[in-house]
Amino acid sequence: MKVGKVSQTVLKRSLLKPLQFHREESMFPPSVEEMCYGIKTGEGEEVLSSIAVLYGNEKDLGVFALAQAANDLATRGAVPVAAAVYIMLPPYAYESRLKAMIEYVERAGSAHGIQIICAKAETSPAINQAIVYVNGMGVLKKEELLRSCMGKPGQDIVLLKWIALEGTLRVMREKEEELSRRFIPAFLNPIRQMEGELFSVDELQTAKKAGVSAMHQITEGGILAALWEMAESSGVGIEVDLKKMAIRQETVEICEYFHLNPYQLTSAGSVLIFAEDGEKLVEKFQKEGRQAVVLGRTTVDTARVILGGEEKRYLDRPAPDELLKMYESK
């Protein structure tokens, strides 16, 4: 494709035509001319927006970005209803790749009740990998807003799902050929099925109804960064057990193979939750067939302690995400 924004013909044929799912909250469908987008709200409701920007070579890169945006909205108590998608590709990319990328996003969106209300794309000589920008929007009642800063001392810290969930999938996408030479299909197939865990909107609605104080999705920098960010935002200390952090064996194997630290690997779909009764919340999740565990508690002081057996250490400031190593080596 030519450098710059894609032509109107390509836009209609490969971006707009696949978008068939609609919600009544949408003000208007995406079009060639319209650069704005919005959703209708009822009295007493607010519109919330969340942005996710990812880069890589995966055809379903937009699905990861959409999941991040949708889950972030849900952690704030909102119901995700719409998203705008902007895709940048290097000049050597084919139109078929662009079409496949938006089709993946459309399928994921429709499966989770999220309408793609704006889709734009361009190619640029300044990049050599795809960049996907997703602006997710959701609605919530004013009194239902949750924020990371609303945590309190003496609360349980719950981990929903597994650490490095998203990172494992994306490493798989980037290095599938190499991994297929190292591992048998029976090992790799369960990793592919992990994509179904990327969206946690339903689970977060369960948490919201249970009356939690704060929720934070684990993204760039992994669970260690998320713990720091939640503690910093709420002005509390934390004490968590490293051994309680749920991690899948497939993640352990892949991280060891590529020398990655799973505790600093992005994990969209996995969420940290501050709650008064973490065990009760875990029980609710488990009844729904979801992985969840209490990691520890928040504390009055500001110390951020990580326990690992007899070892005790203090949490450092967030480090760069381990996924960057996959691109630095190219």
C-alpha positions in Angstrom: 0.0 0.0 0.0 1.1 3.6 -0.6 2.5 5.7 2.3 -0.1 7.8 4.1 -3.7 7.3 5.0 -5.3 4.5 3.0 -7.5 5.5 0.1 -11.3 5.8 0.5 -11.7 2.7 -1.6 -9.5 0.6 0.7 -11.2 2.3 3.7 -14.7 1.3 2.6 -13.7 -2.2 1.3 -11.3 -3.4 4.1 -12.1 -1.4 7.2 -15.8 -0.3 7.1 -17.4 -3.1 5.2 -16.5 -5.8 7.9 -18.1 -3.7 10.6 -21.6 -5.1 10.9 -22.3 -5.2 14.7 -24.2 -2.2 16.0 -25.6 -1.0 19.4 -28.5 1.3 19.9 -26.3 3.6 22.1 -24.2 4.5 19.0 -24.8 8.0 17.7 -23.9 7.1 14.2 -21.9 4.4 12.3 -18.3 4.9 11.1 -18.0 6.5 7.7 -15.3 7.8 5.3 -16.1 11.4 6.1 -16.9 11.4 9.9 -13.9 11.9 12.1 -15.8 12.1 15.4 -17.7 9.3 17.3 -19.9 9.2 20.3 -22.5 7.2 22.2 -25.8 8.2 23.6 -26.3 8.2 27.4 -29.3 8.3 29.6 -29.9 10.7 32.5 -27.4 10.2 35.3 -24.9 8.3 33.2 -21.4 9.2 32.1 -19.3 8.2 29.2 -15.8 7.0 30.0 -12.9 6.6 27.6 -9.8 4.4 27.8 -6.9 4.3 25.4 -4.6 1.4 24.5 -1.6 1.6 22.1 0.3 -1.5 21.1 2.8 -2.4 18.4 4.0 -5.7 17.0 3.6 -8.1 14.1 0.5 -10.1 15.2 -2.5 -10.0 12.9 -4.7 -10.0 16.1 -2.8 -7.2 17.7 -5.9 -5.1 17.8 -7.7 -7.7 19.9 -5.1 -7.3 22.7 -5.5 -3.5 22.5 -9.3 -3.8 22.6 -9.1 -6.1 25.6 -6.8 -3.7 27.4 -9.2 -0.8 26.8 -12.3 -2.7 27.6 -10.9 -4.2 30.8 -9.6 -0.8 31.9 -13.1 0.6 31.5 -14.5 -2.3 33.5 -12.0 -1.7 36.4 -13.5 1.8 36.7 -17.0 0.4 36.9 -18.0 1.2 33.4 -19.7 -1.1 30.8 -17.7 -1.1 27.6 -20.0 -0.4 24.6 -17.8 1.1 21.8 -14.3 1.5 20.5 -12.4 3.5 17.9 -9.5 1.8 16.1 -6.6 3.4 14.4 -4.0 1.2 12.6 -0.6 2.3 11.3 1.4 -0.1 9.1 4.8 0.0 7.4 4.7 0.7 3.6 5.5 -2.9 2.7 2.3 -4.2 4.4 -0.4 -5.6 2.2 -4.1 -4.6 2.2 -5.0 -8.2 3.1 -3.1 -7.8 6.4 -5.0 -4.6 7.2 -8.3 -6.3 6.4 -7.4 -9.3 8.6 -6.4 -7.1 11.5 -9.8 -5.2 11.5 -11.7 -8.5 11.1 -10.1 -9.9 14.2 -11.0 -6.8 16.1 -14.6 -6.8 14.8 -15.1 -10.5 15.9 -13.7 -9.8 19.3 -15.8 -6.7 19.7 -19.1 -8.3 18.6 -18.4 -11.3 20.9 -18.2 -8.9 23.9 -20.8 -6.4 22.9 -18.4 -3.7 21.8 -19.2 -1.8 18.6 -16.3 -0.5 16.5 -17.7 3.0 15.8 -14.6 4.4 14.1 -11.9 2.7 12.0 -9.0 4.5 10.3 -5.6 3.4 8.9 -2.5 4.7 7.3 1.0 3.5 6.3 4.2 5.3 7.4 7.8 5.0 6.4 8.7 5.9 10.0 7.7 2.5 11.4 8.7 -1.2 10.6 6.0 -2.8 12.7 2.2 -2.3 13.1 0.9 0.1 15.6 -2.7 -0.2 16.8 -4.5 2.6 18.8 -7.8 1.7 20.4 -9.9 4.3 22.2 -12.5 2.4 24.2 -15.7 4.0 25.5 -18.1 2.9 28.2 -21.0 4.1 30.3 -21.5 4.1 34.0 -23.7 5.8 36.6 -22.0 8.7 38.3 -22.1 7.1 41.8 -20.5 3.8 40.5 -17.1 5.1 39.5 -14.1 3.2 40.9 -10.5 4.4 40.8 -7.1 2.9 41.7 -6.7 5.5 44.4 -9.7 4.2 46.4 -7.8 1.4 48.1 -7.6 1.5 51.9 -5.2 0.0 54.5 -6.1 -3.4 55.9 -7.7 -4.7 52.7 -7.1 -8.0 50.9 -5.3 -8.0 47.6 -6.9 -10.4 45.1 -5.3 -11.5 41.8 -7.9 -12.4 39.1 -6.5 -14.9 36.6 -2.8 -15.6 35.9 0.3 -13.3 35.7 1.9 -12.8 32.2 -1.3 -13.9 30.5 -1.2 -11.5 27.6 2.6 -11.6 27.4 2.6 -15.4 26.9 0.2 -15.1 24.1 2.1 -12.3 22.3 5.4 -14.1 22.7 3.7 -17.1 21.1 2.5 -14.9 18.2 5.9 -13.4 17.6 7.9 -16.6 18.0 5.5 -19.3 17.0 7.8 -20.9 14.4 10.7 -21.1 16.8 8.5 -22.4 19.6 7.0 -25.1 17.3 10.5 -26.5 16.9 11.1 -26.5 20.6 7.7 -27.7 22.0 5.2 -30.3 20.9 1.7 -29.3 19.7 0.1 -30.6 22.9 2.1 -28.0 24.8 1.3 -25.1 22.5 -2.4 -25.6 21.9 -3.5 -24.6 25.5 -1.5 -21.4 25.0 -3.6 -20.5 21.9 -6.8 -21.1 23.9 -5.7 -18.6 26.5 -7.0 -15.8 24.2 -10.4 -16.5 25.6 -9.1 -15.1 28.9 -8.1 -11.7 27.6 -11.5 -10.0 28.2 -12.5 -9.9 31.9 -15.4 -7.5 31.7 -17.9 -10.0 33.1 -15.7 -11.0 36.0 -15.1 -7.3 36.9 -18.8 -6.7 36.9 -19.0 -9.5 39.5 -16.3 -7.8 41.5 -18.1 -4.4 41.2 -21.3 -5.9 42.5 -19.4 -7.4 45.5 -18.5 -3.9 46.6 -14.7 -3.8 46.0 -12.7 -0.6 46.7 -10.3 -0.5 43.7 -9.3 -2.5 40.6 -6.3 -2.3 38.3 -5.5 -4.2 35.2 -2.0 -5.7 34.9 -0.5 -4.4 31.7 2.9 -2.9 30.9 5.5 -3.9 33.4 3.6 -6.9 34.7 2.3 -7.6 38.2 5.2 -5.9 39.9 4.4 -2.7 38.2 0.7 -3.0 38.8 1.3 -3.6 42.6 3.4 -0.5 42.7 0.9 1.6 40.8 -2.0 0.6 43.0 -0.1 1.1 46.2 1.3 4.5 45.0 -2.2 5.7 43.9 -3.9 4.7 47.1 -1.1 5.8 49.4 -0.9 2.4 51.1 1.7 -0.2 51.8 1.4 -3.8 50.6 2.6 -7.2 51.7 2.1 -10.0 49.2 3.4 -13.6 48.8 5.3 -14.2 45.5 4.5 -17.9 45.7 0.7 -17.2 45.6 0.9 -15.4 42.3 -0.9 -17.8 39.9 1.2 -18.6 36.8 0.5 -21.2 34.1 3.2 -23.8 33.5 3.2 -22.9 29.8 4.2 -19.3 30.8 7.0 -20.7 33.0 8.4 -22.8 30.2 8.2 -20.0 27.6 9.7 -17.4 29.9 12.6 -19.7 30.8 13.2 -20.4 27.1 13.4 -16.8 26.1 15.0 -15.6 29.5 12.0 -13.4 30.4 10.8 -12.4 33.8 7.1 -13.3 34.0 6.6 -11.0 36.9 7.4 -8.0 34.6 5.5 -9.3 31.6 2.2 -7.6 30.5 -0.9 -9.4 31.4 -4.1 -7.8 30.0 -7.1 -9.8 31.3 -5.5 -10.3 34.7 -6.5 -7.8 37.4 -5.5 -6.8 40.9 -8.4 -6.0 43.3 -8.5 -4.4 46.7 -11.4 -5.8 48.8 -12.5 -6.0 52.4 -13.1 -9.7 52.2 -10.9 -11.2 49.5 -11.6 -14.8 50.3 -15.4 -14.2 49.8 -14.6 -12.5 46.4 -12.3 -15.4 45.4 -15.1 -17.8 46.3 -17.5 -15.9 44.0 -15.0 -16.1 41.1 -14.3 -19.8 41.7 -18.1 -20.5 41.6 -18.0 -18.9 38.1 -15.1 -21.1 37.1 -12.5 -18.3 37.3 -9.0 -18.4 38.6 -8.5 -16.1 41.6 -6.4 -16.0 44.8 -5.7 -13.7 47.7 -2.0 -12.5 47.4 -1.8 -10.5 50.7 -2.9 -7.3 52.3 -2.6 -3.6 52.1 -0.9 -1.9 55.1 -1.0 1.5 56.9 2.7 2.3 56.2 4.0 2.7 52.7 6.4 -0.2 52.7 5.9 -2.5 49.6 7.0 -6.0 50.7 7.3 -9.1 48.6 7.6 -12.3 50.5 9.1 -15.5 48.9 9.4 -18.2 51.4 11.9 -17.0 54.0 13.1 -14.3 51.7 11.7 -10.8 52.1 12.4 -7.9 49.7 11.0 -4.6 48.8 9.2 -3.7 45.6 11.1 -1.5 43.2 9.7 1.1 40.9 8.2 -0.3 37.7 10.7 -1.6 35.1 10.3 -1.8 31.3 8.1 -4.6 30.2 9.9 -7.9 29.3 8.0 -8.1 26.0 10.2 -5.3 24.7 13.0 -7.9 24.4 11.1 -9.7 21.7 11.3 -6.6 19.5 14.8 -5.5 20.5 16.2 -8.8 19.2 14.8 -8.3 15.7 
